[in-house]
């Protein structure tokens, strides 16, 4: 269960027995913004499909239906420039299926253009097309996007996905996908908070007991030397020391998981009757009695208690907001790194060209 629904970021397309699915890509920042709205109790806003580095336009024409268009411009009376193709239209396919027939013509259709050149890079599209003034005027009157086949539909009528239990589900809108994801992840934030609270509680309890044990040993109120093990255990119990809290918490978690897995079965594992476990206290080395180690142990105890109290004050929504903030920060760092790398590549290319 990722921080955001990655199926909306990456898109999905495929077919299966009885089903076909097609989900376009969406802007990751819009998705984050909508999750923030939902965390605030508001409805998510409609989103248009979005493709990284696509410089054309995507417009909604009907519910779940969009029109994506490339970019075309007139440079002079006989020249046009195509600087973007529709989403998922590749330069080679466009050249072979659109420009070549326009250049050579067919038995029924005369040539429309007189020449074309391509100046693409690995990230940009650029066709420079030559045609007569008359043909250019006719194409402009008919609509350049239409004539040069620079528009294609994007439909979202078959958004079929596996839900969290592995069942196929048809979604009517992108907002429905977002809502399903939101509800599921929020449930797991509740579970995460409970788990973290239990773990931090056990760890803080262990450190508290260890710090108390060391302090009482230094003060002389706790004497363990030359005593039988059973008497030591009985004494620690009477003084209110906890059996290993972390071990007890982990055993409780395992027992809960086993009970969930074996629900309905008569036989189960026998309960642990070995008694309290004070090894976490009695097996501490002698150097724990030094001033430095005692102070370090007390600092660890206080830090763990602070961490636990901080967690208790947070809601599951607060935890999600923190994850989104960290994700957004990393996203910004990544974007800056890519821009810097691209700038270095351009500088290197220019320098090499000049030399």
C-alpha positions as CSV (number, residue, x, y, z in Angstrom):
1,X,0.0,0.0,0.0
2,X,2.1,2.9,-1.2
3,X,1.8,6.5,0.0
4,X,-0.2,7.5,-3.2
5,X,-2.1,5.3,-5.7
6,X,0.7,4.5,-8.2
7,X,-1.7,3.1,-10.7
8,X,-2.9,6.6,-11.3
9,X,0.7,7.9,-11.7
10,X,1.9,5.2,-14.1
11,X,-1.4,4.4,-15.8
12,X,-2.4,0.9,-16.8
13,X,-3.6,-0.8,-19.9
14,X,-4.3,-4.4,-20.7
15,X,-6.9,-7.1,-21.5
16,X,-8.0,-10.2,-19.8
17,X,-10.7,-12.8,-20.1
18,X,-13.9,-10.9,-20.3
19,X,-12.3,-7.6,-19.2
20,X,-10.3,-4.8,-20.7
21,X,-8.7,-2.0,-18.7
22,X,-7.3,1.4,-19.6
23,X,-6.3,4.0,-17.1
24,X,-4.3,7.1,-18.2
25,X,-1.5,8.8,-16.3
26,X,-2.2,11.6,-13.8
27,X,-0.1,14.3,-12.3
28,X,1.5,13.1,-9.1
29,X,1.2,16.6,-7.5
30,X,-2.5,16.7,-8.3
31,X,-2.9,13.3,-6.6
32,X,-1.1,14.5,-3.5
33,X,-3.3,17.7,-3.4
34,X,-6.4,15.6,-3.6
35,X,-5.3,13.3,-0.8
36,X,-4.7,16.4,1.3
37,X,-8.3,17.5,0.5
38,X,-9.6,14.1,1.6
39,X,-7.6,14.2,4.8
40,X,-9.3,17.5,5.5
41,X,-12.7,15.9,4.9
42,X,-13.3,17.4,1.5
43,X,-14.1,15.8,-1.8
44,X,-11.3,15.2,-4.3
45,X,-11.3,17.6,-7.3
46,X,-11.6,16.2,-10.9
47,X,-8.2,15.6,-12.6
48,X,-7.2,15.7,-16.2
49,X,-4.9,13.0,-17.6
50,X,-1.3,14.2,-17.5
51,X,1.9,12.8,-19.1
52,X,5.4,13.8,-18.0
53,X,7.1,16.1,-20.5
54,X,4.0,16.2,-22.8
55,X,3.8,19.7,-24.3
56,X,0.5,19.3,-26.0
57,X,-3.0,19.7,-24.6
58,X,-5.6,17.4,-23.0
59,X,-9.2,18.6,-22.9
60,X,-12.3,17.0,-21.5
61,X,-15.1,16.6,-24.0
62,X,-17.5,14.4,-22.0
63,X,-17.5,12.4,-18.8
64,X,-14.5,10.0,-18.9
65,X,-13.6,11.2,-22.4
66,X,-10.8,13.4,-23.3
67,X,-9.1,14.8,-26.5
68,X,-5.3,15.0,-26.6
69,X,-3.7,17.2,-29.2
70,X,-0.2,17.7,-30.4
71,X,1.4,21.1,-31.2
72,X,1.6,22.6,-34.7
73,X,2.4,26.1,-35.8
74,X,2.8,28.1,-39.1
75,X,6.3,29.4,-39.6
76,X,5.7,31.2,-42.9
77,X,3.5,31.0,-46.0
78,X,5.0,27.6,-47.0
79,X,6.3,26.1,-43.8
80,X,4.7,24.5,-40.7
81,X,6.4,23.1,-37.6
82,X,5.1,20.1,-35.7
83,X,6.6,20.3,-32.2
84,X,4.5,17.6,-30.3
85,X,2.6,14.5,-31.2
86,X,-0.5,13.1,-29.4
87,X,0.2,10.9,-26.4
88,X,1.6,7.5,-27.4
89,X,2.1,8.5,-31.0
90,X,5.8,7.8,-31.9
91,X,7.8,9.8,-34.4
92,X,8.7,6.9,-36.7
93,X,5.1,5.7,-36.9
94,X,3.9,9.2,-37.5
95,X,6.4,9.7,-40.3
96,X,5.5,6.4,-42.0
97,X,1.7,6.6,-41.6
98,X,1.0,10.3,-42.0
99,X,3.8,12.3,-43.5
100,X,5.0,9.8,-46.1
101,X,1.5,9.3,-47.6
102,X,1.1,13.1,-47.6
103,X,4.4,13.5,-49.4
104,X,4.0,10.7,-52.0
105,X,0.2,10.8,-52.3
106,X,-1.9,7.8,-53.4
107,X,-4.0,6.8,-56.4
108,X,-7.0,8.6,-55.1
109,X,-5.3,11.5,-53.0
110,X,-2.7,13.8,-54.5
111,X,0.3,14.8,-52.5
112,X,-0.3,17.5,-49.8
113,X,3.2,18.4,-48.8
114,X,6.4,18.9,-50.9
115,X,9.0,18.0,-48.3
116,X,9.7,17.5,-44.6
117,X,12.7,17.3,-42.3
118,X,12.9,15.9,-38.8
119,X,15.1,17.4,-36.0
120,X,14.1,15.3,-33.0
121,X,16.1,14.8,-29.7
122,X,15.5,12.0,-27.2
123,X,13.0,14.3,-25.4
124,X,11.6,16.6,-28.1
125,X,9.7,16.3,-31.4
126,X,10.3,18.6,-34.3
127,X,9.1,18.1,-37.9
128,X,9.5,21.0,-40.3
129,X,7.1,20.5,-43.2
130,X,7.1,22.3,-46.6
131,X,4.0,22.8,-48.8
132,X,2.6,25.2,-51.3
133,X,0.9,28.4,-50.2
134,X,-2.4,27.2,-51.6
135,X,-2.2,23.8,-49.8
136,X,-1.3,25.5,-46.6
137,X,-4.3,27.8,-46.8
138,X,-6.6,24.9,-47.5
139,X,-5.1,22.9,-44.5
140,X,-5.5,25.9,-42.2
141,X,-9.1,26.4,-43.3
142,X,-9.8,22.7,-42.6
143,X,-7.9,22.7,-39.3
144,X,-4.2,21.9,-39.1
145,X,-4.7,19.5,-36.2
146,X,-7.3,17.6,-38.1
147,X,-5.4,17.5,-41.5
148,X,-2.1,16.4,-39.9
149,X,-3.8,13.9,-37.6
150,X,-2.5,15.5,-34.4
151,X,-5.5,14.6,-32.2
152,X,-6.6,11.4,-30.6
153,X,-9.2,10.4,-28.1
154,X,-8.5,9.3,-24.5
155,X,-11.3,7.3,-22.9
156,X,-11.7,6.1,-19.4
157,X,-14.8,3.9,-19.7
158,X,-13.0,0.6,-18.9
159,X,-11.2,1.3,-15.6
160,X,-11.0,-2.3,-14.2
161,X,-8.6,-3.1,-11.4
162,X,-8.0,-5.7,-8.8
163,X,-9.2,-4.4,-5.4
164,X,-7.5,-5.1,-2.0
165,X,-8.9,-8.6,-1.8
166,X,-7.9,-9.6,-5.3
167,X,-11.4,-9.2,-6.9
168,X,-11.9,-7.4,-10.2
169,X,-13.8,-4.2,-9.8
170,X,-14.9,-1.7,-12.5
171,X,-14.5,1.9,-11.4
172,X,-16.8,4.6,-12.8
173,X,-14.3,7.5,-12.2
174,X,-10.8,8.2,-11.1
175,X,-12.2,9.7,-7.9
176,X,-13.7,6.3,-7.1
177,X,-10.2,4.7,-7.4
178,X,-8.8,7.4,-5.2
179,X,-11.5,6.9,-2.6
180,X,-11.0,3.2,-2.5
181,X,-7.3,3.6,-2.0
182,X,-7.8,6.3,0.6
183,X,-10.1,4.2,2.8
184,X,-7.8,1.2,2.7
185,X,-4.6,3.1,3.5
186,X,-6.3,5.0,6.3
187,X,-7.2,1.7,7.9
188,X,-3.6,0.7,7.8
189,X,-2.5,4.0,9.3
190,X,-4.7,3.1,12.3
191,X,-3.0,-0.3,12.5
192,X,0.4,1.2,12.1
193,X,-0.2,3.7,14.9
194,X,-1.4,0.9,17.2
195,X,1.6,-1.3,16.3
196,X,4.1,1.6,16.8
197,X,2.5,2.6,20.1
198,X,2.8,-1.0,21.3
199,X,6.4,-1.3,20.1
200,X,7.5,2.0,21.5
201,X,5.6,1.3,24.8
202,X,7.5,-2.0,25.2
203,X,10.9,-0.5,24.3
204,X,10.3,2.5,26.7
205,X,9.2,0.1,29.4
206,X,12.3,-2.0,28.9
207,X,14.6,1.0,29.1
208,X,12.8,2.4,32.1
209,X,13.2,-0.9,34.0
210,X,16.9,-1.1,33.0
211,X,17.6,2.5,34.1
212,X,15.8,1.9,37.4
213,X,17.7,-1.4,37.9
214,X,21.1,0.4,37.3
215,X,20.2,3.3,39.5
216,X,19.0,1.1,42.4
217,X,22.1,-1.0,42.1
218,X,24.3,2.0,42.3
219,X,22.4,3.4,45.2
220,X,22.6,0.1,47.0
221,X,18.9,-0.5,47.4
222,X,19.1,-3.5,45.1
223,X,21.4,-6.4,46.1
224,X,21.7,-9.3,43.7
225,X,25.0,-10.8,44.6
226,X,25.2,-14.3,46.0
227,X,21.5,-15.0,45.7
228,X,19.8,-18.0,44.2
229,X,18.1,-17.4,40.8
230,X,14.6,-18.2,42.1
231,X,15.0,-15.8,44.9
232,X,16.3,-13.1,42.6
233,X,13.3,-13.5,40.3
234,X,10.9,-13.4,43.3
235,X,12.6,-10.3,44.6
236,X,12.4,-8.5,41.2
237,X,8.7,-9.4,41.0
238,X,8.0,-8.1,44.4
239,X,9.8,-4.8,43.6
240,X,7.6,-4.4,40.6
241,X,10.0,-5.0,37.8
242,X,8.4,-6.1,34.5
243,X,9.2,-9.3,32.7
244,X,11.1,-8.5,29.5
245,X,8.5,-6.0,27.9
246,X,9.8,-6.3,24.4
247,X,9.8,-10.1,24.4
248,X,6.3,-10.1,26.0
249,X,5.0,-7.7,23.4
250,X,6.4,-9.7,20.5
251,X,5.0,-12.9,21.9
252,X,1.6,-11.2,22.1
253,X,1.8,-10.1,18.5
254,X,2.7,-13.6,17.4
255,X,-0.1,-15.1,19.4
256,X,-2.6,-12.8,17.9
257,X,-1.4,-13.7,14.4
258,X,-1.6,-17.4,15.2
259,X,-5.1,-17.0,16.6
260,X,-6.2,-15.2,13.4
261,X,-4.7,-17.9,11.2
262,X,-5.9,-20.9,13.3
263,X,-9.4,-19.4,14.1
264,X,-11.9,-22.3,14.4
265,X,-9.3,-25.0,15.1
266,X,-9.5,-26.7,18.5
267,X,-5.8,-27.3,19.0
268,X,-3.4,-24.5,19.6
269,X,0.0,-23.9,20.9
270,X,0.5,-24.3,24.6
271,X,0.8,-21.2,26.6
272,X,4.3,-20.3,27.8
273,X,4.6,-21.3,31.5
274,X,8.3,-20.7,31.9
275,X,7.7,-17.7,34.2
276,X,8.9,-14.1,34.0
277,X,12.1,-13.3,32.0
278,X,14.5,-11.0,33.7
279,X,17.6,-11.8,31.5
280,X,17.4,-8.3,30.0
281,X,18.3,-7.0,33.5
282,X,20.5,-9.6,35.0
283,X,22.6,-10.1,31.9
284,X,23.6,-6.5,31.5
285,X,27.4,-6.2,31.7
286,X,29.2,-4.6,34.6
287,X,30.2,-1.6,32.6
288,X,26.6,-0.5,32.6
289,X,27.3,0.6,36.2
290,X,29.7,3.3,35.0
291,X,28.5,6.9,35.1
292,X,28.7,7.4,31.3
293,X,26.6,4.3,30.6
294,X,24.1,5.1,33.3
295,X,23.6,8.6,31.8
296,X,23.3,7.2,28.3
297,X,20.7,4.7,29.4
298,X,18.7,7.4,31.1
299,X,18.9,9.6,27.9
300,X,17.7,6.6,25.8
301,X,14.8,6.1,28.2
302,X,13.8,9.7,28.1
303,X,14.1,9.9,24.3
304,X,11.9,6.8,23.8
305,X,9.3,8.1,26.2
306,X,9.2,11.4,24.3
307,X,8.9,9.5,21.0
308,X,6.0,7.5,22.4
309,X,4.2,10.6,23.7
310,X,4.7,12.4,20.4
311,X,3.1,9.4,18.6
312,X,0.1,9.3,20.9
313,X,-0.6,12.9,20.1
314,X,-0.7,12.2,16.3
315,X,-3.8,11.1,14.4
316,X,-3.6,8.6,11.5
317,X,-4.2,11.6,9.2
318,X,-1.2,13.4,10.7
319,X,1.0,10.4,10.0
320,X,-0.2,10.4,6.4
321,X,0.5,14.1,6.1
322,X,4.0,13.6,7.3
323,X,4.6,10.8,4.7
324,X,3.2,13.0,2.0
325,X,5.5,15.9,3.1
326,X,8.5,13.6,3.0
327,X,7.5,12.2,-0.4
328,X,7.0,15.7,-1.8
329,X,10.3,16.9,-0.6
330,X,12.1,13.9,-2.2
331,X,10.1,14.6,-5.4
332,X,11.4,18.2,-5.5
333,X,15.0,17.1,-4.8
334,X,14.7,14.5,-7.7
335,X,13.3,17.2,-10.1
336,X,16.1,19.5,-9.2
337,X,18.7,16.8,-9.7
338,X,17.3,15.9,-13.1
339,X,17.3,19.5,-14.2
340,X,20.9,20.0,-13.0
341,X,22.0,16.8,-14.8
342,X,20.3,18.0,-18.0
343,X,22.0,21.4,-17.7
344,X,25.4,19.7,-17.4
345,X,24.7,17.5,-20.4
346,X,23.8,20.6,-22.5
347,X,26.9,22.5,-21.4
348,X,29.1,19.5,-22.2
349,X,27.4,19.1,-25.6
350,X,27.8,22.9,-26.4
351,X,31.4,22.9,-25.2
352,X,32.3,19.8,-27.3
353,X,30.6,21.3,-30.4
354,X,32.5,24.5,-30.1
355,X,35.8,22.7,-29.8
